[in-house]
Amino acid sequence: MASSSPARNPTEVQMSQLVLPCHTNHRGELSTGQLLKWIDTAACLSAERHAGCPCVTASMDDIYFEHTISVGQVVNIKAKVNRAFNSSMEVGIQVSYEDLCSGKHCSICKAYATFVAQGSLGSKVRLKPLTPRTEEEKIEYSIAAERRRMRLVHKDTLKDLLTHSPQETELETRDGSGAVPAERTRVESVELVLPPHANHQGNTFGGQIMAWMENVATIAASRLCHAHPTLRAIEMFHFRGPSQVGDRLVLKAIVNNSFKNSMEVGVSAEAYGQEMSISPRHINSAFMTFVVLDQEGQPRTLPMVAPEPGDGERRYREASARKKIRLDRKYVVSCKQTEVPLSVPWDQSNKVYLSYNNVSALKMLVAKANWALAREKEKVRMYTLEEDKFLSFRIEISVSIPAGRAFSLLSNLRRRHEWDSHYVSAELVQKVDDDDMIYHVVSQKLRHENKPHDFVILASRRKPCSKGDPYVVAFRSVTLPTHPARAEFTRGETLCSGFCIWPESEEMSKVAYYNQVMPGYLNYVTTNVAGLSSDICSTFEACEKFLLKNKDDLISRLQDF
């Protein structure tokens, strides 16, 4: 009998594992190392389904563990390829547990892993593109490019914070006897890589290396607190090279810093051949956050750490910076869009994550499936999307202009007043980098209001990652201490808006503007949707004239940012 349900993603892998006593720690809870092995195995199988050849783990993004899993429960893992790039692909993994007695299901974590396809003699393989089909797959496909961009600047974010905010990472004054010398927490252990630890190519499973690293990190954390710690988060694993059967892996861990209720442990893995006198190969480094829970399941207060001079003090400062970055990342990136405050404070430490949130929010809106045509005026088409908490609109038009040129013109807010009568001015406040700008925008007064509105807007622009991707210009509100709300303006906010530009030919583009409507503008938008006003359509017609007027203007090109 034919099924009416949509066809299953061909890269999807499902794994269910019953947690046995051999998988657990002294508390009867699933070892995180064992869970990491299962996650890596499921993700690798998904990657190989798409690639059609062996794949190796290149990296694993941050993982936040929401719950522990007890013996007798079932771990359910679902993995599927979100997007394939040239020779690497992103695999999304969802982990949950199931209690067989009560039937309860609960989410444990969500992870993203990057795999590289390998041909004979370790050569890279060019991957076939992936075509998303469902709304969820289209969203993950679109945002995967933004996550990839964030991975590439991961290291620079820490360096920028330490460079621009050294006062935030100075050593605490620790004159109490309770401070534990970090050297006492140091752990070193060696593992011999045997055939059961390796894949069909003879390379050590990434999940096995992660499990060994988690083991020594747990020992280091225990030496600080003299208790059994619980792993709460892992910062990105990045594999710098392979290890093979016969290698000796030396794993080292030390507590870098302890905060009131948590501690960071740094851990590394180095590979040696049979002759351990030869220089080692650095395989991996990671940072793990542990807590110690009391009988009520609440985090206990931890002893302070006294870092060693030199490298120890550097690791101590970097751990403080990473804690701030983790909080920013979890606050801005991990929250659901409706849970994020409209105007998030902008600073050096969270600039990457705000940019990610800005672009990914727009891409999620674009990928929604239930857009309905509301009205059509000549060449301008207006669509609406009605959801529980938001009304969004999309307005689009085809314009005789190269997509890259339209992208350049529309991403410069200082020129928007030339076609949008609602804009009075847009001052460039800060050029974050070539792709991100912060503007102070002043708009006209709305009807029945006595003051104009002003906005502080982060504009993030992205060129296509691959063929078929649009040019993207995303806008969202941020706050800056240099531009507080002022009495002469009503401070406005935008949660998600921006342009997507698709090339239809070398000289023709489809330009679409999206906006998730805020309450202050709801009446204005609904009046246009209902056909009682044509102001939005007229504005977009003016946008088309602006693009056509300036598409060959050399002076305009020089003015664009």
N, C-alpha and C positions, 0 to 999 in steps of 0.2 A: 504494500500500500504506500503510495507516495506521501512524503511528509511535506507539510506546508511551511516548516521552519526553514530559515535561510541556510544555505550550504555552509558547512564548517570551514573555517580558515584552514587551508592546507598545511600551514606551518604550525598549527596549534598542537601542543603536547600537553597531556594531562597526566599527572602522577599522583597516586595516593599511597601513603605509607603509614602502616600501623606502628605507633610508637611502642617499642618493646623496652624492657629493662636495660638491655645492652646499649640503647641509644640515649640513656638518661644520665643525669648527674646524681649527686647524693640526695637531692630533694625529690627525685622521681620526675624531674622536668627534662624535656628534650634538650640535649646539648646543642648550643648554637652552632658549634662546629659541624655537627651532623646535619643540621638544617641547611647550612651553607653548601655542603656537599650535594644534598638533594636538589637545591636551587640551581647550582651550577650544572648538574647533570641534565635536568629538565630543559634549561635554557640552551645548552649545547645541542641537545637532540632537536630542538626547534630550529636552531640556526642551520644544522646540517640538513634538515628537511628542505630548507629553501636553497641552500648552496649546492646540495647534491655532492658534497665532498667533505672531508674532515675540516673541523673548525676548532680554533683555540680561543680561550678567554683573553680579551685584551684589557678590559676594565669592568668594574662593578660599581655603580653609583652608590651614593649614600643610602644606607638602610636604617630605618627606625623600627624597632621591634615593639609592637603595641601590647602584646601579651606573651605569657609563657605557655607551653604545651605540656600536658601531663602524660604519664605512661598510660596506655590503653586508649588514648585518643588517636584520631586519624589526621594526618597532615595532607591537605589537598593543595597541589601546586599546578597552576596553569601558566604555560609559557607560549608566546607566539611572537613572531618577528613583526616589529612595528614599521621598520623601514630599512631598505638596503641602500647603501651608498656604493662607492666604487668597489672596494674590496672588504668593507666592514659592514656590519648590520647591527641595529639596536633590537634587542629582545626584551619585551616587557614581561615581568613575572608577577603573578599574584599568588599570595600564600594565605591560606586560611586553615583553621582546624575544625574538626567535627567531633562532637561527643556522641558516641554511638548509643549511649543509654538514654540521654535526654533529647537527642536530635538537634542540639544547639550547634549553630555555625558561627564562627567569629573570625574576623580578619586579623592576621598576624603582621603582615608587612607587604609592601609593594616595592619592587626593585626593577632597575633597568641595567642590563648588561650589554657590553659591546663585544662582538665576536668577529674574528678575522678568518676568512676562508683560506685554506692552504692547499696548494696542489702538490705535485711531486717535488721532492727535494726542498720542501718548505716554501716554494714560490707562492706569491699571492695570486688569488683567482679573482677575475672580474665578475661581479655578481649581476644576475639578471634583476631588473627593477621589480618592485612589489606593487601590486595594484590593490589599494584598499577598497572595500565594498560597503561595509556598514558605516553608519555615522560614527560610532566609536572608533573604528579602524581609521577613518579619515582624519579624525581629531588627533589620534596618536601619531599617524603618519606625518601630519603637518607639524606637530610640536616636536617631533623627533629631531628635526633639523635645528631647532632652537636649543634643545638639550645638548646636541652635539657641539654647538657653538659654545655653550656654557662650560662643557668639559675642557675645551681647548684653552680657556682662559682661567681654569681652576687655580693654577699655581700663582698667576699674576695677582689674583684677588688678595691672597695673603700678603704678598710682597707690598702691594699698594697700601694695605691697612697698616702694616708695620712702618712703612715709610711716612705716611701722612698723619698717623695718629700714634706716635711713640709714647705719648703721655698716658694712653689708655692701657699700655701693656707693661708698665714699669713693675718691678718686683715689689711685692708687699713687704712691709716691715714685719719680720718674724723673729721676735725675741723670746718667744715662749718655748719651754722645754718639750711641748707636745709636737713640734715639727719633726717629721721623720726624714732623715737624709734620703734623697732619691736613690742613692747608690744601693741602699738596702733592698730596694724593690727590683733590682736588676736581675734578669733571668736570661740564661743562654742554654739552648738545647739543640741537639742534632738529630736528624732523621735520615735514614737511608731510604732512598726511593726504590721501591720494589715493583715488579710488574702489576700487582693489584692496585697500585697507586697511579697507574698511567693509563692513557687512552690507547687506541689502536695504532697510533703513530709512535708510541714510546715516550711521549711527553707527559709530564706530571699533570694530573687533573688540576685545574685552577681551584676547584672546590676543596680538594685535598690540602693544597697549600694554605688556603684560607682557614681551614679547620685547624691545621697545626699552628698557625699564627694566633688564632683565637685561644688555643690552649695555653701558650706561653704568656699571652696578655692577661689571661685570667689568673695565672700564678702570680704575676707581678702585682696585679691589683690586690690579691689576697695578702701579699706581704705588707702592703700599706695598712689595710684595715683589719687584718687578723680575723677575717670572716669570709664567708662565701659570697662573692659579688655577683651581680646580675648584669649582663650586657644589654645596654639600652640602644646604642647606635654605633654604626661603623661608618667612618668617612671613606670616601672613594678608594677602592682597591685599583691600583694600576700596575699591570704586569709589564715589566721592562724587558723581559726576555724569557725563553723557555728553560725548563730543566728536564732532564731525561732519566730513564731508569739507570740506576747505578750512581747517580749524583748523591752527594751528602749535602743536605740542606741544613744550614745553621740558622736558627731562629733566635732573635734577640728582642727583649722587651724591657721597658722601664716606664715607671709612672712619671710623666712629664710635669703634671700639675694636678693639684686637687682643689676643688671648689667646695662650697659648703656641703652639698649633697651629691656631688659627682666627681669623678676623676677621669683624666685622659691618660691612656696608655699608648705609647708609641711602640710599634713592633715592625721588625724588618726580617726579610728572608734572603739569605745569600747561598749560592750554589757552588760547591767544590767538586772537582773530579776525585779520583782515587788519591792523587797527590794533593793533600790539603795545604801544602806549602805554596802552591801556585795561587796567584791572586784570585779572589772569589768573583763570581758574577752576581751583581745585585738583581734579584728577581722581583721583589715587591716590598713596598712599605705601606703601612696603614696606621690609622689612629682610631682607637676604640674608646667609647665612653661607658663607664661602669657606674652602677649605684649599689648600695648595700641596703636591703630592705629589712625592716623590723617585723615583728610578729603580726602587725596590722597591715603589712604590705606598704608602709610608707618609707621613703628614703631616710637613712640615718645620716647624722652629721659625721663628716670624715676628718681624720687628722690632716694637718697641714703638711706640705712637702717642702723640704729645704733643698733647692737645686744645687748641683755642683757648679763651681765657677766655670766660666767659659761656655762650652757646648750645653751644659745643663741649664744655665741661665737663658741661653738662646731658646732651647726647647720649651722652657717655662713660659717665656714671653709669647712664643708662637702658639702655645696651647691656649693662652688667654685670648689671643686674636682669633684662633679657630673657634673658640666657644662663641664669641660674638658673631662670627660668620655663620655658624650653625644656627644660632637663634634667628638671625636675619633670614637665612635661607628657609628655615622651617616656617617662619612667620609669613614671608612673602610668597614662597613657591609652593609649600606643601598644603596650605589652607585651600579650602574650596573658595571659588571666586566670590561668593556671596558673604564669606566670613572675613574677607580682607577689608580693612578700613579703606575708604575712598582715597584719601590723601596720605600715603605712607611717607614718613620722613626719608629724604634722600641723603645718603652720605657715601663715602668712598667704599665702605665695607659691603654695602648692599646694592651697589650700582649694577652689578652683573645680574643679580636676582630680580631687581625691579625691571630691568630691561627684558629679561626672560619672561617675567609675568606679564609685562605690557604686550609683547608680541604674541605670546601663547594664548592670552585671553582673546585677542582679536582673531587668531586662527581658529580657536574653538567656536567663536561666534560664526565665522564664515562656514565652518563645516556642518553646522546644524542643518537638519533635513527638512524642517517643516516651514520653510519660508513660503509665504502666500503673496501672490501679486495683488496689490491693493489698488493701484491706479496706474494709468499710462498716459503720458502727455507727449505727443509727437515721438521723439526718440528716447525720452527719459522714462524709465520704468521704476516704480516704487514698490517695494516688498515689505511685509511686516512679519515679525515672529513674536507670537504671544506665548509667554511662559508664566509660571506661577508668580514670580517676583518681578519680572521685567517685561517691558515692551521694547522691542528693538526694531529698527527699520534699516533697510538697505535701499540705496538708490544707485542706479547704474545707467551707463550710456556708452556707446561705441564711438570712439573719436579717431580721426585720421591723424595719428601721431605715433611715433615709435614708443614702445612701452618704457624704455629706459629714460627717454626724455620726459615723459609724463611723470615718472617717478621722481626725477630731479626737481621738476617744478612744484609738484604737490607736497614734497617733503620739506620745503622751505616755508615755514609759517610766516616769515617776514613779508612774504608776497601774497598771503591769503587775502588781505584786504582788497587786492586788485580785482577779485572776483566774488568775494563773500562780503556782502554789505553788513553782515552782523559783526564783522571784525573791525575794530577801530585801529588797533596796533598790536604788534607782537614783537617784543624785545628779546633778543637772544641773551639769556642770563648766564648760561654756562655751556661750553662745548665739552661734553664728557669725553667723547672720542668721535671718530669719523661717522659712527652710526647712531649716536645718541646725543640729543640736544635738550636743554631745558629752557623753556620760554616763559615770559610773563605776558599774558594775553589780556587785552581789554576789549570787551564787546559792547555792543549797543544795549541800551535799556530795553527790557521787554515791555510790552503794553501793560499799563496800569502799575508800573514800577517807577520809583523816583530816583534810582541810582543805577549806573551801569554795572555790569558784572566784570570781575577779573578772575583769572585762572593762572595757576602755576602748572605747566604741562610738560611732561617728559615725552618727547617725540623720538621714537625708535624706528629706524628704517632698516630693511633687509632686502638684499638682492636675491634672486632665485637661487636655491641650493642645487636644483637640477631641473631638467626640462619638464615643463608642465607646472612648475611652481610659479606663483605670482610674485611681483614686486610688492612689498608690504611697507606701509607707513602707519605705525600704531601710536595712539595718544592715550595718556592717563594722567590723572592729577597726582602731584607729589607736593610735599611741603619743604620749604627752605627757610632757615632762620633769617636769611637776608631779605626775604620777601613775605613778611607776615600780613595777615588780613588788615586792610586799612579802612578808615571810617567812610571815605568817599566812594568805596566800592562795596558791592555785595559779592562775597567770595563764592565763586561757583566751583563745581567739581565735575569731572568726567571719569567714569569708571572704565569704560571700554569704547573706543571709537577709532576710526582710521580708514585708510584706503588700501584696496587691493587692486593691482593692475595686471591684467593678463594680456600678453601679446597674441593677437589674432592673426597677424601677418607682420611683415617687416615694417609696414607703415600704418597699421591699424591696431588699436588697443581697446580692450574693454575695461573701463574705469568704474569701480564700485566703491561707494562710501558706506560704512557701517557705523551705527551708533546705538549703544544700549542706553535708553532714555532715562535721564534722572528726573525725579519728581517735579523740579522747578520748571522743566521744559515739556512736561507731559501734555499740557493743554495745547501748546504750540504745535506739537507733533501730531496729536490726534485731530486737530483742526485740518491739517494738511492731508492726513490719511483719509479723512471723511470727505475730502473734496471741497471743503468750505474755504480753503485757501490754496493757492498754488505757489506759495513762497519758496518752499524747499525745491520744487521742480525748477522754478525760475532761477534759483541760486545755482543749481547744477547746470542749467543751460548757460549761465554766465561763466561757469567753470570751463565748459567746452570751448567757449569763445576765447577765454584766456589761454588755454592750451594751444589752440590753433594759431593764435596771434604770436605766441612766443616759441613755437616749436623750432623755428630756424633762426632765432635771435641770438647772435653770438654774445652780445653784451649780457643778455639774460643768463646765458650759460655761465658766464664768469661770476655773476652775482649769486648763483645757487650755492648752497653749502655742500 
